[in-house]
């Protein structure tokens, strides 16, 4: 768990003022992922156009009603299943509010 937090924090270097901010943000990402693996979570993030989007998502397979189309996820984005939209969505990891 600790290595995952540090790996994520190093990916965020340059997006925040210092490494401690990167660690805090990485910790929020890991906690969000952990909660999503247990159930449905409401969270917010900045969209590319700068607006804030509030989403309801999960990573549990029992909620996912979607056929896999061969797309893979990057380590620079956080991919989740949007329960309201009924499809997978993603956002840049540095944009989590």
N, C-alpha and C positions, 0 to 999 in steps of 0.2 A: 504494500500500500504506500509506504513512504517513498519508494523509488518511482512509483507512478506519479505521485504528487510532484516530485522534483523534476521528472522528465517533462511533465506538462508545464511546469513553471519555466523551464529553460526554453520551451517552445514559445512562450509568451514574452521572452526578453525582447526589448525594443518597443513593445506595445505599451508598457507601463514605465513609470519613473525609476523604480528600483526593484531589486529582486524580491524584497519582502512583499511588495504589492503583487508581484507575479505569483508568489507562494499563496497569498490569501485568495487570489482569483482561482488558482489551480485547486485549492481546497474546496472552494464553492462548486467548481465543476464536478469534482469527485463525489461530493455529497449529493449533488443533483442526480448524478448517474446512479448512485446507490439507492436513492429514494425511488427513482424510476424503475429500477429492477424489482422493487417491492410492490409498486402500484402506480396509480395515476397521480401526476403532480402538476400543479399550476406554477408557471414561472414566466419571466419576462426577459427579453433580449432586444438589442438594437438591430433593426433591419439595415440593409445596405444603404437605403435612402435616409437613414438617420432617425426614423420614427421608432417608437417602442412598440413591440408586439408582445401581447400576453397570450401565452399558449397553454394548452392542457395536453400533456404528453405522457408517454410511458415507454418502457423498454420490455415489458412483459409480453411474451408471445401469445398469451390467451386473449389479449385485447387487439392484437394485430389481425386485421382482416385485409390482407394485401398479398398479392402474388409477387414473388421475387423476380426482378427483371435484370439481374446481373450487374447492377451498379454497386460499386464499392465505396466505402467511406474513407475520408482522409483523416489524418491525425490533426489537421488544422481546423476541422469543423466538428461540431457535435451533432450527431444524427439521432433523431427520435421519431417515434410514431405519434402523429398528431391525432388525438382521439376525435376532436371536433371536425377536422377535415377528412379523416379516414385515409390518410396517406402519410408517407414518410416525409419529414422536413429536416432541414439542418440550418445551423447558423455558425458563424465564425466563433471560435472559442473565446476570443477576447471581447465579444459583444454581449456576454451574459450580464444582466443587470443585477 
